[in-house]
């Protein structure tokens, strides 16, 4: 019942804010073995710069730096590919993504920022900081994060998915 109520609460908050997403585990998750957890994610220079800016921001306000998670970045990439294929910018299937990360990595909770059409790492960070919900995610009590930035081959527009987790 607790898990059901947690899922309903997450869905309501997603629909309410549409700015950012957060999911909490109702009980500690047990990590499982998934091949992507051991395969290195091929970060681009752009992605690494964005992750560095996020960590530098967190450190500048007295928060801990976050550890990169290749698995979380793979999940972010899957969402970017979905958004590009469907020509949308949204948090569709966030509950499934967050539950997968909780189950696979043992995360206690997960949250997500998305963005579209920013040309530099600084521009996307500035946009997230200007949004109350996204800024709260950037400043949250997390230990790990992942990021994917993908370009739509037709339009040249960049899609961003940044996922945070407390592991």
C-alpha positions as CSV (number, residue, x, y, z in Angstrom):
1,X,0.0,0.0,0.0
2,X,2.9,2.3,0.9
3,X,4.4,1.8,-2.6
4,X,1.1,2.4,-4.3
5,X,0.6,5.7,-2.3
6,X,4.2,6.7,-3.1
7,X,3.6,6.1,-6.8
8,X,0.3,8.1,-6.8
9,X,2.1,10.9,-4.9
10,X,4.9,10.9,-7.5
11,X,2.4,10.9,-10.4
12,X,0.5,13.8,-8.8
13,X,3.6,15.8,-8.3
14,X,4.8,15.2,-11.8
15,X,1.4,16.3,-13.2
16,X,1.4,19.3,-10.9
17,X,4.8,20.7,-11.6
18,X,5.7,19.5,-15.1
19,X,9.0,21.2,-14.3
20,X,10.9,18.3,-12.7
21,X,10.3,14.8,-11.4
22,X,11.1,13.1,-8.2
23,X,10.4,9.5,-7.0
24,X,11.0,8.0,-3.6
25,X,11.4,4.4,-2.7
26,X,9.1,3.2,0.0
27,X,11.5,0.6,1.1
28,X,15.2,0.1,0.5
29,X,15.8,-1.4,-2.9
30,X,18.0,-4.4,-3.5
31,X,20.5,-3.9,-6.3
32,X,20.4,-6.3,-9.2
33,X,23.0,-7.1,-11.8
34,X,22.4,-5.4,-15.2
35,X,25.0,-5.4,-17.9
36,X,24.8,-1.7,-18.4
37,X,26.0,-1.1,-14.8
38,X,29.4,-2.4,-15.9
39,X,29.6,-0.9,-19.4
40,X,31.2,2.6,-19.5
41,X,29.0,5.3,-20.8
42,X,30.7,7.2,-23.6
43,X,30.5,10.8,-22.2
44,X,30.9,13.6,-24.7
45,X,33.0,16.6,-23.9
46,X,29.7,18.6,-23.8
47,X,28.2,16.2,-21.3
48,X,31.3,16.2,-19.1
49,X,31.4,20.0,-19.1
50,X,27.7,20.1,-18.1
51,X,28.3,17.6,-15.2
52,X,31.3,19.6,-14.1
53,X,29.3,22.8,-14.0
54,X,26.6,21.2,-12.0
55,X,29.2,19.9,-9.5
56,X,30.9,23.3,-9.3
57,X,27.6,24.9,-8.6
58,X,26.8,22.4,-5.9
59,X,30.2,22.9,-4.3
60,X,29.9,26.7,-4.5
61,X,26.8,26.6,-2.2
62,X,28.3,24.1,0.2
63,X,26.8,20.9,-1.1
64,X,28.6,17.6,-2.0
65,X,29.9,16.9,-5.5
66,X,28.0,14.1,-7.1
67,X,29.5,10.9,-8.5
68,X,28.8,10.1,-12.2
69,X,26.8,7.0,-12.8
70,X,27.2,5.4,-16.2
71,X,24.0,3.4,-15.7
72,X,22.0,6.6,-14.9
73,X,23.4,8.3,-18.0
74,X,22.3,5.3,-20.1
75,X,18.8,5.8,-18.7
76,X,19.0,9.5,-19.5
77,X,20.1,8.7,-23.0
78,X,17.1,6.3,-23.5
79,X,14.8,9.2,-22.5
80,X,16.5,11.6,-24.9
81,X,16.1,9.1,-27.7
82,X,12.4,8.8,-26.8
83,X,11.9,12.6,-26.8
84,X,13.7,12.9,-30.2
85,X,11.8,10.1,-31.8
86,X,8.5,11.5,-30.6
87,X,9.3,15.2,-31.0
88,X,8.4,16.0,-27.4
89,X,10.1,17.4,-24.3
90,X,8.6,15.8,-21.2
91,X,9.0,13.4,-18.3
92,X,7.1,10.5,-19.8
93,X,7.8,7.2,-18.2
94,X,9.7,8.8,-15.3
95,X,8.2,6.4,-12.8
96,X,9.5,3.4,-14.8
97,X,12.9,5.0,-15.1
98,X,13.2,5.9,-11.5
99,X,12.0,2.5,-10.3
100,X,14.5,0.8,-12.6
101,X,17.3,3.0,-11.1
102,X,16.1,2.3,-7.6
103,X,16.0,-1.5,-8.2
104,X,19.2,-1.7,-10.2
105,X,21.4,0.6,-8.1
106,X,19.6,0.5,-4.8
107,X,18.8,4.2,-4.9
108,X,16.5,5.6,-2.2
109,X,15.1,8.3,-4.4
110,X,15.5,9.7,-7.9
111,X,14.7,12.9,-9.6
112,X,15.0,14.3,-13.2
113,X,15.6,17.5,-15.1
114,X,15.0,17.8,-18.8
115,X,15.7,20.6,-21.2
116,X,15.7,21.4,-24.9
117,X,17.4,23.6,-27.3
118,X,20.3,25.1,-25.3
119,X,23.6,25.4,-27.1
120,X,26.0,25.5,-24.2
121,X,26.4,23.7,-20.9
122,X,26.3,27.1,-19.1
123,X,23.0,28.0,-20.9
124,X,21.2,24.8,-19.8
125,X,22.5,25.2,-16.2
126,X,21.4,28.8,-16.1
127,X,17.9,27.7,-17.3
128,X,17.7,25.0,-14.7
129,X,18.8,27.4,-12.0
130,X,16.1,29.9,-13.1
131,X,13.4,27.3,-12.6
132,X,12.3,26.6,-9.0
133,X,11.7,22.9,-9.5
134,X,14.8,22.2,-11.5
135,X,17.0,24.3,-9.1
136,X,15.6,22.2,-6.2
137,X,16.7,19.1,-8.0
138,X,20.2,20.5,-8.6
139,X,20.4,21.3,-4.9
140,X,18.9,18.1,-3.6
141,X,20.3,15.6,-1.2
142,X,21.8,13.2,-3.8
143,X,25.0,11.2,-4.2
144,X,25.0,10.3,-7.9
145,X,23.9,11.7,-11.2
146,X,23.9,11.0,-14.9
147,X,23.4,13.1,-17.9
148,X,22.7,12.6,-21.6
149,X,22.8,15.3,-24.2
150,X,21.6,14.2,-27.7
151,X,21.1,16.2,-30.8
152,X,18.1,15.7,-33.1
153,X,19.7,14.8,-36.4
154,X,16.9,16.5,-38.4
155,X,16.6,19.8,-36.5
156,X,20.0,20.1,-34.8
157,X,18.3,20.9,-31.5
158,X,19.8,19.5,-28.3
159,X,17.8,17.4,-25.8
160,X,19.0,17.1,-22.2
161,X,18.1,14.6,-19.5
162,X,19.8,14.9,-16.1
163,X,18.9,12.3,-13.5
164,X,19.9,12.5,-9.8
165,X,19.8,9.7,-7.3
166,X,20.5,9.1,-3.6
167,X,22.3,5.8,-3.4
